[in-house]
Every structure is written in C-alpha cells, then in structure tokens.
Amino acid sequence: MIRRIINFYSEGFSNMRLGKTLWLVVLVKLVVIFVVLRLFFMPDILSERAGEGNEADYVSTQMTERAGL
C-alpha cells in the first residue's frame, strides 16, 4: 500500500508542468517568509543580554526572578 501511495505521487508530479512551477513558487515564498520573520521579529536576545558562556546563568536568573523565588 505504501508503494502504491509513493507511486501515485511520483507519477502525479512527473506529469505536471504548471504544478511544478507553482510548488516551486510556494516553497520559495515560504523560505523567504521564514527568513524575514526570523531576522526581523526573532532577535537573538540570549546572546545580546548574556555574555558568552553565561547563557545558563542568565536563563536560571531570569526564571527564578520571574517565579518570585
């Protein structure tokens, strides 16, 4: 059954013309969207606020301060 499913998709994609182009456009858009989101909206705060090698200390301090311990 798995072989039939794989064969179904492989034959379907091999006979496509416009579909391949559309899938390529979709994949390129997804990559661009995630790269842009990562660069602009998800800064690397840990490396900015904690010194090199002090990441674990920074995280534990932040967790205990927020928990009120």
N, C-alpha and C positions, 0 to 999 in steps of 0.2 A: 504494500500500500504506500509506503514512504517513497519507494522508487517511482510509482505512478505519479505521485504529487510532484516530485522533483522533475520528472519528465514533462509533466503538464506545464510547469512554469518555464522550464528551459525552452520548450518548443514555442510557447507564447512569446517570450522575449526575443527569440531568434527571428520570428516572423514580423516583429514590429518595425516600423520606420519612425513614425511620429512619436510613438510611445517612448522610445529610447531617448529621443531628444527632450521630451517632457520630463522624464525621470532625471535626466542629467541636469536640467534647469532646477528641478525641485531640490536635488542634492546640493547643488552649488548655492542656492538660496539658503538652505539650512546651515551650511558651513559658514557662510557669511554672517547670518543672523547670530549664530552662537559665538563666533569670534568677536563680533562687535559688542554683544552683550557682555562677554567675558572681559573685554578691555575697558569698557566704559562704566559698567554697572556692578562689577565684582572686583574691586581693588584688593590687592594682597595686603590686608590690614595687619596680619600677623608679622610679616617681615618689616613693615613700617614701624610698628609700635614696640616690638620685642627685638632685642639685639640678636645677633647671630649666635646660636647656641643656647639662647634663653627662652626659646619658644614654650617649652613645657612649664617653666616657672611662670611665664606671663599668663598662660591659659589657666593654670591652677589658681593663681592670684585672682584673676577675673571671676572664676567660678565661685570661689569662697566669698569674695566681696558681694557678689550678687545674691548669694544664698543667705547672707547675713551671718556667716559663721565667724 
